[in-house]
C-alpha cells in the first residue's frame, strides 16, 4: 500500500501550477485602429505654422520620442518626424512597429515584425523599417552634433495618419 501512496503523492505534486495570462490588452488593440491613434500628438490636424522648428515634447511619444519636427512644402504639411536618442525599443514602439508589419506586410528588404536582431541593430544605430507611409530609421542627428537618432516619419500625415491598421496580429 505504501508503494501506491508514493505514486499518488507524485501525481499531486506534478499538477501544473496556474500561470498568469500575458498582459495583452485586446481593448487597446481594438481602440488603436489608425496610425494617429498611437500618438497623443495630433498628427492629422497640423498647420505648417504650428511647429516651425524642432519642438521638445512634454510627454514622450510611444514612451521613447522626445522631439517632433513638422515638415511642410508650399503651405502643406508633408511629414511629421518623431526623434529619440534612446537605443532601446519601448513596448509601445514594439507594438506599433509590429502592427505596421501586420498591416503593410514585409518591407522591400523582407523585414517584418521585430526580432532580437533588431534590438542589436538599434543599439548599433543600424535599424530601419520602411513602408510607403511610415519609416523607422537610425541616422545622425545634425541638430545634436551628429549623435545617432531614431526617427519615425509619417509621410502625408493628414491622409496617412488616418490609414487604418486593421489587421490584428
Phi and psi in radians as a Rosetta constraint file:
Dihedral C 1 N 2 CA 2 C 2 CIRCULARHARMONIC -1.065 0.35
Dihedral N 2 CA 2 C 2 N 3 CIRCULARHARMONIC -0.555 0.35
Dihedral C 2 N 3 CA 3 C 3 CIRCULARHARMONIC -1.080 0.35
Dihedral N 3 CA 3 C 3 N 4 CIRCULARHARMONIC -0.707 0.35
Dihedral C 3 N 4 CA 4 C 4 CIRCULARHARMONIC -1.232 0.35
Dihedral N 4 CA 4 C 4 N 5 CIRCULARHARMONIC -0.548 0.35
Dihedral C 4 N 5 CA 5 C 5 CIRCULARHARMONIC -1.171 0.35
Dihedral N 5 CA 5 C 5 N 6 CIRCULARHARMONIC -0.570 0.35
Dihedral C 5 N 6 CA 6 C 6 CIRCULARHARMONIC -1.089 0.35
Dihedral N 6 CA 6 C 6 N 7 CIRCULARHARMONIC -0.813 0.35
Dihedral C 6 N 7 CA 7 C 7 CIRCULARHARMONIC -1.135 0.35
Dihedral N 7 CA 7 C 7 N 8 CIRCULARHARMONIC -0.656 0.35
Dihedral C 7 N 8 CA 8 C 8 CIRCULARHARMONIC -1.109 0.35
Dihedral N 8 CA 8 C 8 N 9 CIRCULARHARMONIC -0.730 0.35
Dihedral C 8 N 9 CA 9 C 9 CIRCULARHARMONIC -1.114 0.35
Dihedral N 9 CA 9 C 9 N 10 CIRCULARHARMONIC -0.785 0.35
Dihedral C 9 N 10 CA 10 C 10 CIRCULARHARMONIC -1.089 0.35
Dihedral N 10 CA 10 C 10 N 11 CIRCULARHARMONIC -0.636 0.35
Dihedral C 10 N 11 CA 11 C 11 CIRCULARHARMONIC -1.125 0.35
Dihedral N 11 CA 11 C 11 N 12 CIRCULARHARMONIC -0.703 0.35
Dihedral C 11 N 12 CA 12 C 12 CIRCULARHARMONIC -1.267 0.35
Dihedral N 12 CA 12 C 12 N 13 CIRCULARHARMONIC -0.560 0.35
Dihedral C 12 N 13 CA 13 C 13 CIRCULARHARMONIC -1.287 0.35
Dihedral N 13 CA 13 C 13 N 14 CIRCULARHARMONIC -0.439 0.35
Dihedral C 13 N 14 CA 14 C 14 CIRCULARHARMONIC -1.565 0.35
Dihedral N 14 CA 14 C 14 N 15 CIRCULARHARMONIC 0.122 0.35
Dihedral C 14 N 15 CA 15 C 15 CIRCULARHARMONIC -1.082 0.35
Dihedral N 15 CA 15 C 15 N 16 CIRCULARHARMONIC 2.391 0.35
Dihedral C 15 N 16 CA 16 C 16 CIRCULARHARMONIC -1.123 0.35
Dihedral N 16 CA 16 C 16 N 17 CIRCULARHARMONIC 2.384 0.35
Dihedral C 16 N 17 CA 17 C 17 CIRCULARHARMONIC -1.404 0.35
Dihedral N 17 CA 17 C 17 N 18 CIRCULARHARMONIC 2.504 0.35
Dihedral C 17 N 18 CA 18 C 18 CIRCULARHARMONIC -1.089 0.35
Dihedral N 18 CA 18 C 18 N 19 CIRCULARHARMONIC 2.405 0.35
Dihedral C 18 N 19 CA 19 C 19 CIRCULARHARMONIC -1.908 0.35
Dihedral N 19 CA 19 C 19 N 20 CIRCULARHARMONIC 2.663 0.35
Dihedral C 19 N 20 CA 20 C 20 CIRCULARHARMONIC -1.395 0.35
Dihedral N 20 CA 20 C 20 N 21 CIRCULARHARMONIC 2.343 0.35
Dihedral C 20 N 21 CA 21 C 21 CIRCULARHARMONIC -1.160 0.35
Dihedral N 21 CA 21 C 21 N 22 CIRCULARHARMONIC 2.684 0.35
Dihedral C 21 N 22 CA 22 C 22 CIRCULARHARMONIC -1.090 0.35
Dihedral N 22 CA 22 C 22 N 23 CIRCULARHARMONIC 2.648 0.35
Dihedral C 22 N 23 CA 23 C 23 CIRCULARHARMONIC -1.421 0.35
Dihedral N 23 CA 23 C 23 N 24 CIRCULARHARMONIC 1.074 0.35
Dihedral C 23 N 24 CA 24 C 24 CIRCULARHARMONIC -1.761 0.35
Dihedral N 24 CA 24 C 24 N 25 CIRCULARHARMONIC 2.197 0.35
Dihedral C 24 N 25 CA 25 C 25 CIRCULARHARMONIC -1.817 0.35
Dihedral N 25 CA 25 C 25 N 26 CIRCULARHARMONIC 1.659 0.35
Dihedral C 25 N 26 CA 26 C 26 CIRCULARHARMONIC -1.008 0.35
Dihedral N 26 CA 26 C 26 N 27 CIRCULARHARMONIC -0.650 0.35
Dihedral C 26 N 27 CA 27 C 27 CIRCULARHARMONIC -1.082 0.35
Dihedral N 27 CA 27 C 27 N 28 CIRCULARHARMONIC -0.660 0.35
Dihedral C 27 N 28 CA 28 C 28 CIRCULARHARMONIC -1.096 0.35
Dihedral N 28 CA 28 C 28 N 29 CIRCULARHARMONIC -0.752 0.35
Dihedral C 28 N 29 CA 29 C 29 CIRCULARHARMONIC -1.142 0.35
Dihedral N 29 CA 29 C 29 N 30 CIRCULARHARMONIC -0.742 0.35
Dihedral C 29 N 30 CA 30 C 30 CIRCULARHARMONIC -1.151 0.35
Dihedral N 30 CA 30 C 30 N 31 CIRCULARHARMONIC -0.699 0.35
Dihedral C 30 N 31 CA 31 C 31 CIRCULARHARMONIC -1.165 0.35
Dihedral N 31 CA 31 C 31 N 32 CIRCULARHARMONIC -0.502 0.35
Dihedral C 31 N 32 CA 32 C 32 CIRCULARHARMONIC -1.683 0.35
Dihedral N 32 CA 32 C 32 N 33 CIRCULARHARMONIC 1.579 0.35
Dihedral C 32 N 33 CA 33 C 33 CIRCULARHARMONIC -1.919 0.35
Dihedral N 33 CA 33 C 33 N 34 CIRCULARHARMONIC -0.065 0.35
Dihedral C 33 N 34 CA 34 C 34 CIRCULARHARMONIC -2.384 0.35
Dihedral N 34 CA 34 C 34 N 35 CIRCULARHARMONIC 2.899 0.35
Dihedral C 34 N 35 CA 35 C 35 CIRCULARHARMONIC -1.009 0.35
Dihedral N 35 CA 35 C 35 N 36 CIRCULARHARMONIC -0.757 0.35
Dihedral C 35 N 36 CA 36 C 36 CIRCULARHARMONIC -1.073 0.35
Dihedral N 36 CA 36 C 36 N 37 CIRCULARHARMONIC -0.490 0.35
Dihedral C 36 N 37 CA 37 C 37 CIRCULARHARMONIC -1.128 0.35
Dihedral N 37 CA 37 C 37 N 38 CIRCULARHARMONIC -0.322 0.35
Dihedral C 37 N 38 CA 38 C 38 CIRCULARHARMONIC -1.435 0.35
Dihedral N 38 CA 38 C 38 N 39 CIRCULARHARMONIC -0.236 0.35
Dihedral C 38 N 39 CA 39 C 39 CIRCULARHARMONIC -2.004 0.35
Dihedral N 39 CA 39 C 39 N 40 CIRCULARHARMONIC 2.455 0.35
Dihedral C 39 N 40 CA 40 C 40 CIRCULARHARMONIC -1.413 0.35
Dihedral N 40 CA 40 C 40 N 41 CIRCULARHARMONIC -0.438 0.35
Dihedral C 40 N 41 CA 41 C 41 CIRCULARHARMONIC -1.258 0.35
Dihedral N 41 CA 41 C 41 N 42 CIRCULARHARMONIC 2.279 0.35
Dihedral C 41 N 42 CA 42 C 42 CIRCULARHARMONIC -1.336 0.35
Dihedral N 42 CA 42 C 42 N 43 CIRCULARHARMONIC 1.747 0.35
Dihedral C 42 N 43 CA 43 C 43 CIRCULARHARMONIC -1.530 0.35
Dihedral N 43 CA 43 C 43 N 44 CIRCULARHARMONIC -0.117 0.35
Dihedral C 43 N 44 CA 44 C 44 CIRCULARHARMONIC -1.618 0.35
Dihedral N 44 CA 44 C 44 N 45 CIRCULARHARMONIC -0.787 0.35
Dihedral C 44 N 45 CA 45 C 45 CIRCULARHARMONIC -1.742 0.35
Dihedral N 45 CA 45 C 45 N 46 CIRCULARHARMONIC 1.141 0.35
Dihedral C 45 N 46 CA 46 C 46 CIRCULARHARMONIC -1.896 0.35
Dihedral N 46 CA 46 C 46 N 47 CIRCULARHARMONIC 2.558 0.35
Dihedral C 46 N 47 CA 47 C 47 CIRCULARHARMONIC -1.954 0.35
Dihedral N 47 CA 47 C 47 N 48 CIRCULARHARMONIC 2.541 0.35
Dihedral C 47 N 48 CA 48 C 48 CIRCULARHARMONIC -1.013 0.35
Dihedral N 48 CA 48 C 48 N 49 CIRCULARHARMONIC -0.403 0.35
Dihedral C 48 N 49 CA 49 C 49 CIRCULARHARMONIC -1.461 0.35
Dihedral N 49 CA 49 C 49 N 50 CIRCULARHARMONIC -0.233 0.35
Dihedral C 49 N 50 CA 50 C 50 CIRCULARHARMONIC -1.105 0.35
Dihedral N 50 CA 50 C 50 N 51 CIRCULARHARMONIC -0.722 0.35
Dihedral C 50 N 51 CA 51 C 51 CIRCULARHARMONIC -2.391 0.35
Dihedral N 51 CA 51 C 51 N 52 CIRCULARHARMONIC 1.412 0.35
Dihedral C 51 N 52 CA 52 C 52 CIRCULARHARMONIC -1.221 0.35
Dihedral N 52 CA 52 C 52 N 53 CIRCULARHARMONIC -0.271 0.35
Dihedral C 52 N 53 CA 53 C 53 CIRCULARHARMONIC -2.546 0.35
Dihedral N 53 CA 53 C 53 N 54 CIRCULARHARMONIC 3.125 0.35
Dihedral C 53 N 54 CA 54 C 54 CIRCULARHARMONIC -0.988 0.35
Dihedral N 54 CA 54 C 54 N 55 CIRCULARHARMONIC 2.339 0.35
Dihedral C 54 N 55 CA 55 C 55 CIRCULARHARMONIC -2.152 0.35
Dihedral N 55 CA 55 C 55 N 56 CIRCULARHARMONIC 2.380 0.35
Dihedral C 55 N 56 CA 56 C 56 CIRCULARHARMONIC -1.415 0.35
Dihedral N 56 CA 56 C 56 N 57 CIRCULARHARMONIC 2.253 0.35
Dihedral C 56 N 57 CA 57 C 57 CIRCULARHARMONIC -1.464 0.35
Dihedral N 57 CA 57 C 57 N 58 CIRCULARHARMONIC 2.513 0.35
Dihedral C 57 N 58 CA 58 C 58 CIRCULARHARMONIC -1.287 0.35
Dihedral N 58 CA 58 C 58 N 59 CIRCULARHARMONIC -0.518 0.35
Dihedral C 58 N 59 CA 59 C 59 CIRCULARHARMONIC -2.201 0.35
Dihedral N 59 CA 59 C 59 N 60 CIRCULARHARMONIC 2.302 0.35
Dihedral C 59 N 60 CA 60 C 60 CIRCULARHARMONIC -1.117 0.35
Dihedral N 60 CA 60 C 60 N 61 CIRCULARHARMONIC 2.289 0.35
Dihedral C 60 N 61 CA 61 C 61 CIRCULARHARMONIC -1.314 0.35
Dihedral N 61 CA 61 C 61 N 62 CIRCULARHARMONIC 2.379 0.35
Dihedral C 61 N 62 CA 62 C 62 CIRCULARHARMONIC 0.929 0.35
Dihedral N 62 CA 62 C 62 N 63 CIRCULARHARMONIC 0.465 0.35
Dihedral C 62 N 63 CA 63 C 63 CIRCULARHARMONIC 1.206 0.35
Dihedral N 63 CA 63 C 63 N 64 CIRCULARHARMONIC 0.170 0.35
Dihedral C 63 N 64 CA 64 C 64 CIRCULARHARMONIC -2.393 0.35
Dihedral N 64 CA 64 C 64 N 65 CIRCULARHARMONIC -0.605 0.35
Dihedral C 64 N 65 CA 65 C 65 CIRCULARHARMONIC -1.694 0.35
Dihedral N 65 CA 65 C 65 N 66 CIRCULARHARMONIC 2.088 0.35
Dihedral C 65 N 66 CA 66 C 66 CIRCULARHARMONIC -1.670 0.35
Dihedral N 66 CA 66 C 66 N 67 CIRCULARHARMONIC -0.301 0.35
Dihedral C 66 N 67 CA 67 C 67 CIRCULARHARMONIC -2.210 0.35
Dihedral N 67 CA 67 C 67 N 68 CIRCULARHARMONIC 2.696 0.35
Dihedral C 67 N 68 CA 68 C 68 CIRCULARHARMONIC -2.335 0.35
Dihedral N 68 CA 68 C 68 N 69 CIRCULARHARMONIC 2.489 0.35
Dihedral C 68 N 69 CA 69 C 69 CIRCULARHARMONIC -2.236 0.35
Dihedral N 69 CA 69 C 69 N 70 CIRCULARHARMONIC 2.276 0.35
Dihedral C 69 N 70 CA 70 C 70 CIRCULARHARMONIC -1.885 0.35
Dihedral N 70 CA 70 C 70 N 71 CIRCULARHARMONIC 2.113 0.35
Dihedral C 70 N 71 CA 71 C 71 CIRCULARHARMONIC -1.826 0.35
Dihedral N 71 CA 71 C 71 N 72 CIRCULARHARMONIC 2.458 0.35
Dihedral C 71 N 72 CA 72 C 72 CIRCULARHARMONIC -2.449 0.35
Dihedral N 72 CA 72 C 72 N 73 CIRCULARHARMONIC 2.826 0.35
Dihedral C 72 N 73 CA 73 C 73 CIRCULARHARMONIC -2.574 0.35
Dihedral N 73 CA 73 C 73 N 74 CIRCULARHARMONIC 2.254 0.35
Dihedral C 73 N 74 CA 74 C 74 CIRCULARHARMONIC 0.938 0.35
Dihedral N 74 CA 74 C 74 N 75 CIRCULARHARMONIC 0.751 0.35
Dihedral C 74 N 75 CA 75 C 75 CIRCULARHARMONIC 1.322 0.35
Dihedral N 75 CA 75 C 75 N 76 CIRCULARHARMONIC 0.197 0.35
Dihedral C 75 N 76 CA 76 C 76 CIRCULARHARMONIC -2.184 0.35
Dihedral N 76 CA 76 C 76 N 77 CIRCULARHARMONIC 2.353 0.35
Dihedral C 76 N 77 CA 77 C 77 CIRCULARHARMONIC -1.195 0.35
Dihedral N 77 CA 77 C 77 N 78 CIRCULARHARMONIC 2.173 0.35
Dihedral C 77 N 78 CA 78 C 78 CIRCULARHARMONIC -1.784 0.35
Dihedral N 78 CA 78 C 78 N 79 CIRCULARHARMONIC -0.494 0.35
Dihedral C 78 N 79 CA 79 C 79 CIRCULARHARMONIC -2.825 0.35
Dihedral N 79 CA 79 C 79 N 80 CIRCULARHARMONIC 2.707 0.35
Dihedral C 79 N 80 CA 80 C 80 CIRCULARHARMONIC -2.119 0.35
Dihedral N 80 CA 80 C 80 N 81 CIRCULARHARMONIC 2.291 0.35
Dihedral C 80 N 81 CA 81 C 81 CIRCULARHARMONIC -2.152 0.35
Dihedral N 81 CA 81 C 81 N 82 CIRCULARHARMONIC 2.196 0.35
Dihedral C 81 N 82 CA 82 C 82 CIRCULARHARMONIC -1.796 0.35
Dihedral N 82 CA 82 C 82 N 83 CIRCULARHARMONIC 2.356 0.35
Dihedral C 82 N 83 CA 83 C 83 CIRCULARHARMONIC -2.200 0.35
Dihedral N 83 CA 83 C 83 N 84 CIRCULARHARMONIC 2.425 0.35
Dihedral C 83 N 84 CA 84 C 84 CIRCULARHARMONIC -2.454 0.35
Dihedral N 84 CA 84 C 84 N 85 CIRCULARHARMONIC 2.650 0.35
Dihedral C 84 N 85 CA 85 C 85 CIRCULARHARMONIC -1.877 0.35
Dihedral N 85 CA 85 C 85 N 86 CIRCULARHARMONIC 0.146 0.35
Dihedral C 85 N 86 CA 86 C 86 CIRCULARHARMONIC -1.308 0.35
Dihedral N 86 CA 86 C 86 N 87 CIRCULARHARMONIC 2.604 0.35
Dihedral C 86 N 87 CA 87 C 87 CIRCULARHARMONIC -2.051 0.35
Dihedral N 87 CA 87 C 87 N 88 CIRCULARHARMONIC 0.537 0.35
Dihedral C 87 N 88 CA 88 C 88 CIRCULARHARMONIC -2.403 0.35
Dihedral N 88 CA 88 C 88 N 89 CIRCULARHARMONIC 2.400 0.35
Dihedral C 88 N 89 CA 89 C 89 CIRCULARHARMONIC -1.307 0.35
Dihedral N 89 CA 89 C 89 N 90 CIRCULARHARMONIC 2.339 0.35
Dihedral C 89 N 90 CA 90 C 90 CIRCULARHARMONIC -1.523 0.35
Dihedral N 90 CA 90 C 90 N 91 CIRCULARHARMONIC 2.829 0.35
Dihedral C 90 N 91 CA 91 C 91 CIRCULARHARMONIC -0.999 0.35
Dihedral N 91 CA 91 C 91 N 92 CIRCULARHARMONIC -0.611 0.35
Dihedral C 91 N 92 CA 92 C 92 CIRCULARHARMONIC -1.163 0.35
Dihedral N 92 CA 92 C 92 N 93 CIRCULARHARMONIC -0.715 0.35
Dihedral C 92 N 93 CA 93 C 93 CIRCULARHARMONIC -1.171 0.35
Dihedral N 93 CA 93 C 93 N 94 CIRCULARHARMONIC -0.744 0.35
Dihedral C 93 N 94 CA 94 C 94 CIRCULARHARMONIC -1.031 0.35
Dihedral N 94 CA 94 C 94 N 95 CIRCULARHARMONIC -0.812 0.35
Dihedral C 94 N 95 CA 95 C 95 CIRCULARHARMONIC -1.066 0.35
Dihedral N 95 CA 95 C 95 N 96 CIRCULARHARMONIC -0.757 0.35
Dihedral C 95 N 96 CA 96 C 96 CIRCULARHARMONIC -1.141 0.35
Dihedral N 96 CA 96 C 96 N 97 CIRCULARHARMONIC -0.806 0.35
Dihedral C 96 N 97 CA 97 C 97 CIRCULARHARMONIC -1.107 0.35
Dihedral N 97 CA 97 C 97 N 98 CIRCULARHARMONIC -0.782 0.35
Dihedral C 97 N 98 CA 98 C 98 CIRCULARHARMONIC -1.129 0.35
Dihedral N 98 CA 98 C 98 N 99 CIRCULARHARMONIC -0.610 0.35
Dihedral C 98 N 99 CA 99 C 99 CIRCULARHARMONIC -1.197 0.35
Dihedral N 99 CA 99 C 99 N 100 CIRCULARHARMONIC -0.704 0.35
Dihedral C 99 N 100 CA 100 C 100 CIRCULARHARMONIC -1.093 0.35
Dihedral N 100 CA 100 C 100 N 101 CIRCULARHARMONIC -0.729 0.35
Dihedral C 100 N 101 CA 101 C 101 CIRCULARHARMONIC -1.089 0.35
Dihedral N 101 CA 101 C 101 N 102 CIRCULARHARMONIC -0.714 0.35
Dihedral C 101 N 102 CA 102 C 102 CIRCULARHARMONIC -1.192 0.35
Dihedral N 102 CA 102 C 102 N 103 CIRCULARHARMONIC -0.576 0.35
Dihedral C 102 N 103 CA 103 C 103 CIRCULARHARMONIC -1.456 0.35
Dihedral N 103 CA 103 C 103 N 104 CIRCULARHARMONIC -0.849 0.35
Dihedral C 103 N 104 CA 104 C 104 CIRCULARHARMONIC -1.607 0.35
Dihedral N 104 CA 104 C 104 N 105 CIRCULARHARMONIC -0.215 0.35
Dihedral C 104 N 105 CA 105 C 105 CIRCULARHARMONIC 1.468 0.35
Dihedral N 105 CA 105 C 105 N 106 CIRCULARHARMONIC -3.077 0.35
Dihedral C 105 N 106 CA 106 C 106 CIRCULARHARMONIC -1.138 0.35
Dihedral N 106 CA 106 C 106 N 107 CIRCULARHARMONIC 2.689 0.35
Dihedral C 106 N 107 CA 107 C 107 CIRCULARHARMONIC -1.252 0.35
Dihedral N 107 CA 107 C 107 N 108 CIRCULARHARMONIC 3.041 0.35
Dihedral C 107 N 108 CA 108 C 108 CIRCULARHARMONIC -1.072 0.35
Dihedral N 108 CA 108 C 108 N 109 CIRCULARHARMONIC -0.433 0.35
Dihedral C 108 N 109 CA 109 C 109 CIRCULARHARMONIC -1.475 0.35
Dihedral N 109 CA 109 C 109 N 110 CIRCULARHARMONIC 0.003 0.35
Dihedral C 109 N 110 CA 110 C 110 CIRCULARHARMONIC 1.494 0.35
Dihedral N 110 CA 110 C 110 N 111 CIRCULARHARMONIC 0.164 0.35
Dihedral C 110 N 111 CA 111 C 111 CIRCULARHARMONIC -1.496 0.35
Dihedral N 111 CA 111 C 111 N 112 CIRCULARHARMONIC 2.600 0.35
Dihedral C 111 N 112 CA 112 C 112 CIRCULARHARMONIC -2.406 0.35
Dihedral N 112 CA 112 C 112 N 113 CIRCULARHARMONIC -2.073 0.35
Dihedral C 112 N 113 CA 113 C 113 CIRCULARHARMONIC -1.206 0.35
Dihedral N 113 CA 113 C 113 N 114 CIRCULARHARMONIC 2.830 0.35
Dihedral C 113 N 114 CA 114 C 114 CIRCULARHARMONIC -1.218 0.35
Dihedral N 114 CA 114 C 114 N 115 CIRCULARHARMONIC 2.517 0.35
Dihedral C 114 N 115 CA 115 C 115 CIRCULARHARMONIC -2.222 0.35
Dihedral N 115 CA 115 C 115 N 116 CIRCULARHARMONIC 3.032 0.35
Dihedral C 115 N 116 CA 116 C 116 CIRCULARHARMONIC -1.054 0.35
Dihedral N 116 CA 116 C 116 N 117 CIRCULARHARMONIC -0.626 0.35
Dihedral C 116 N 117 CA 117 C 117 CIRCULARHARMONIC -1.035 0.35
Dihedral N 117 CA 117 C 117 N 118 CIRCULARHARMONIC -0.642 0.35
Dihedral C 117 N 118 CA 118 C 118 CIRCULARHARMONIC -1.138 0.35
Dihedral N 118 CA 118 C 118 N 119 CIRCULARHARMONIC -0.629 0.35
Dihedral C 118 N 119 CA 119 C 119 CIRCULARHARMONIC -1.106 0.35
Dihedral N 119 CA 119 C 119 N 120 CIRCULARHARMONIC -0.689 0.35
Dihedral C 119 N 120 CA 120 C 120 CIRCULARHARMONIC -1.165 0.35
Dihedral N 120 CA 120 C 120 N 121 CIRCULARHARMONIC -0.755 0.35
Dihedral C 120 N 121 CA 121 C 121 CIRCULARHARMONIC -1.089 0.35
Dihedral N 121 CA 121 C 121 N 122 CIRCULARHARMONIC -0.682 0.35
Dihedral C 121 N 122 CA 122 C 122 CIRCULARHARMONIC -1.086 0.35
Dihedral N 122 CA 122 C 122 N 123 CIRCULARHARMONIC -0.784 0.35
Dihedral C 122 N 123 CA 123 C 123 CIRCULARHARMONIC -1.090 0.35
Dihedral N 123 CA 123 C 123 N 124 CIRCULARHARMONIC -0.522 0.35
Dihedral C 123 N 124 CA 124 C 124 CIRCULARHARMONIC -1.543 0.35
Dihedral N 124 CA 124 C 124 N 125 CIRCULARHARMONIC -0.067 0.35
Dihedral C 124 N 125 CA 125 C 125 CIRCULARHARMONIC 1.357 0.35
Dihedral N 125 CA 125 C 125 N 126 CIRCULARHARMONIC 0.475 0.35
Dihedral C 125 N 126 CA 126 C 126 CIRCULARHARMONIC -2.077 0.35
Dihedral N 126 CA 126 C 126 N 127 CIRCULARHARMONIC 0.137 0.35
Dihedral C 126 N 127 CA 127 C 127 CIRCULARHARMONIC -1.354 0.35
Dihedral N 127 CA 127 C 127 N 128 CIRCULARHARMONIC 2.507 0.35
Dihedral C 127 N 128 CA 128 C 128 CIRCULARHARMONIC -2.775 0.35
Dihedral N 128 CA 128 C 128 N 129 CIRCULARHARMONIC 2.672 0.35
Dihedral C 128 N 129 CA 129 C 129 CIRCULARHARMONIC -2.543 0.35
Dihedral N 129 CA 129 C 129 N 130 CIRCULARHARMONIC 2.222 0.35
Dihedral C 129 N 130 CA 130 C 130 CIRCULARHARMONIC -2.321 0.35
Dihedral N 130 CA 130 C 130 N 131 CIRCULARHARMONIC 1.992 0.35
Dihedral C 130 N 131 CA 131 C 131 CIRCULARHARMONIC -1.954 0.35
Dihedral N 131 CA 131 C 131 N 132 CIRCULARHARMONIC 2.901 0.35
Dihedral C 131 N 132 CA 132 C 132 CIRCULARHARMONIC -1.011 0.35
Dihedral N 132 CA 132 C 132 N 133 CIRCULARHARMONIC -0.632 0.35
Dihedral C 132 N 133 CA 133 C 133 CIRCULARHARMONIC -1.611 0.35
Dihedral N 133 CA 133 C 133 N 134 CIRCULARHARMONIC -0.554 0.35
Dihedral C 133 N 134 CA 134 C 134 CIRCULARHARMONIC -2.280 0.35
Dihedral N 134 CA 134 C 134 N 135 CIRCULARHARMONIC 2.347 0.35
Dihedral C 134 N 135 CA 135 C 135 CIRCULARHARMONIC -2.146 0.35
Dihedral N 135 CA 135 C 135 N 136 CIRCULARHARMONIC 2.396 0.35
Dihedral C 135 N 136 CA 136 C 136 CIRCULARHARMONIC -2.071 0.35
Dihedral N 136 CA 136 C 136 N 137 CIRCULARHARMONIC 2.183 0.35
Dihedral C 136 N 137 CA 137 C 137 CIRCULARHARMONIC -2.697 0.35
Dihedral N 137 CA 137 C 137 N 138 CIRCULARHARMONIC 2.756 0.35
Dihedral C 137 N 138 CA 138 C 138 CIRCULARHARMONIC -1.894 0.35
Dihedral N 138 CA 138 C 138 N 139 CIRCULARHARMONIC 2.557 0.35
Dihedral C 138 N 139 CA 139 C 139 CIRCULARHARMONIC -3.066 0.35
Dihedral N 139 CA 139 C 139 N 140 CIRCULARHARMONIC 2.990 0.35
Dihedral C 139 N 140 CA 140 C 140 CIRCULARHARMONIC -1.187 0.35
Dihedral N 140 CA 140 C 140 N 141 CIRCULARHARMONIC 2.462 0.35
Dihedral C 140 N 141 CA 141 C 141 CIRCULARHARMONIC -1.793 0.35
Dihedral N 141 CA 141 C 141 N 142 CIRCULARHARMONIC 1.766 0.35
Dihedral C 141 N 142 CA 142 C 142 CIRCULARHARMONIC -1.088 0.35
Dihedral N 142 CA 142 C 142 N 143 CIRCULARHARMONIC -0.549 0.35
Dihedral C 142 N 143 CA 143 C 143 CIRCULARHARMONIC -1.214 0.35
Dihedral N 143 CA 143 C 143 N 144 CIRCULARHARMONIC -0.362 0.35
Dihedral C 143 N 144 CA 144 C 144 CIRCULARHARMONIC -2.064 0.35
Dihedral N 144 CA 144 C 144 N 145 CIRCULARHARMONIC 0.716 0.35
Dihedral C 144 N 145 CA 145 C 145 CIRCULARHARMONIC 1.223 0.35
Dihedral N 145 CA 145 C 145 N 146 CIRCULARHARMONIC 0.434 0.35
Dihedral C 145 N 146 CA 146 C 146 CIRCULARHARMONIC 1.465 0.35
Dihedral N 146 CA 146 C 146 N 147 CIRCULARHARMONIC 0.123 0.35
Dihedral C 146 N 147 CA 147 C 147 CIRCULARHARMONIC -1.062 0.35
Dihedral N 147 CA 147 C 147 N 148 CIRCULARHARMONIC 2.451 0.35
Dihedral C 147 N 148 CA 148 C 148 CIRCULARHARMONIC -1.101 0.35
Dihedral N 148 CA 148 C 148 N 149 CIRCULARHARMONIC 2.331 0.35
Dihedral C 148 N 149 CA 149 C 149 CIRCULARHARMONIC -2.179 0.35
Dihedral N 149 CA 149 C 149 N 150 CIRCULARHARMONIC 2.625 0.35
Dihedral C 149 N 150 CA 150 C 150 CIRCULARHARMONIC -1.765 0.35
Dihedral N 150 CA 150 C 150 N 151 CIRCULARHARMONIC 2.337 0.35
Dihedral C 150 N 151 CA 151 C 151 CIRCULARHARMONIC -2.226 0.35
Dihedral N 151 CA 151 C 151 N 152 CIRCULARHARMONIC 2.433 0.35
Dihedral C 151 N 152 CA 152 C 152 CIRCULARHARMONIC -1.947 0.35
Dihedral N 152 CA 152 C 152 N 153 CIRCULARHARMONIC 2.162 0.35
Dihedral C 152 N 153 CA 153 C 153 CIRCULARHARMONIC -2.041 0.35
Dihedral N 153 CA 153 C 153 N 154 CIRCULARHARMONIC 2.216 0.35
Dihedral C 153 N 154 CA 154 C 154 CIRCULARHARMONIC -1.863 0.35
Dihedral N 154 CA 154 C 154 N 155 CIRCULARHARMONIC 1.977 0.35
Dihedral C 154 N 155 CA 155 C 155 CIRCULARHARMONIC -1.469 0.35
Dihedral N 155 CA 155 C 155 N 156 CIRCULARHARMONIC 2.383 0.35
Dihedral C 155 N 156 CA 156 C 156 CIRCULARHARMONIC 0.920 0.35
Dihedral N 156 CA 156 C 156 N 157 CIRCULARHARMONIC 1.077 0.35
Dihedral C 156 N 157 CA 157 C 157 CIRCULARHARMONIC -1.082 0.35
Dihedral N 157 CA 157 C 157 N 158 CIRCULARHARMONIC -0.486 0.35
Dihedral C 157 N 158 CA 158 C 158 CIRCULARHARMONIC -1.141 0.35
Dihedral N 158 CA 158 C 158 N 159 CIRCULARHARMONIC -0.497 0.35
Dihedral C 158 N 159 CA 159 C 159 CIRCULARHARMONIC -1.730 0.35
Dihedral N 159 CA 159 C 159 N 160 CIRCULARHARMONIC -0.848 0.35
Dihedral C 159 N 160 CA 160 C 160 CIRCULARHARMONIC -1.247 0.35
Dihedral N 160 CA 160 C 160 N 161 CIRCULARHARMONIC -0.434 0.35
Dihedral C 160 N 161 CA 161 C 161 CIRCULARHARMONIC -1.089 0.35
Dihedral N 161 CA 161 C 161 N 162 CIRCULARHARMONIC -0.480 0.35
Dihedral C 161 N 162 CA 162 C 162 CIRCULARHARMONIC -1.692 0.35
Dihedral N 162 CA 162 C 162 N 163 CIRCULARHARMONIC 0.050 0.35
Dihedral C 162 N 163 CA 163 C 163 CIRCULARHARMONIC -0.997 0.35
Dihedral N 163 CA 163 C 163 N 164 CIRCULARHARMONIC 2.278 0.35
Dihedral C 163 N 164 CA 164 C 164 CIRCULARHARMONIC -1.362 0.35
Dihedral N 164 CA 164 C 164 N 165 CIRCULARHARMONIC 2.295 0.35
Dihedral C 164 N 165 CA 165 C 165 CIRCULARHARMONIC -1.869 0.35
Dihedral N 165 CA 165 C 165 N 166 CIRCULARHARMONIC 1.365 0.35
Dihedral C 165 N 166 CA 166 C 166 CIRCULARHARMONIC -1.602 0.35
Dihedral N 166 CA 166 C 166 N 167 CIRCULARHARMONIC -0.438 0.35
Dihedral C 166 N 167 CA 167 C 167 CIRCULARHARMONIC -1.289 0.35
Dihedral N 167 CA 167 C 167 N 168 CIRCULARHARMONIC 2.276 0.35
Dihedral C 167 N 168 CA 168 C 168 CIRCULARHARMONIC -1.784 0.35
Dihedral N 168 CA 168 C 168 N 169 CIRCULARHARMONIC 2.157 0.35
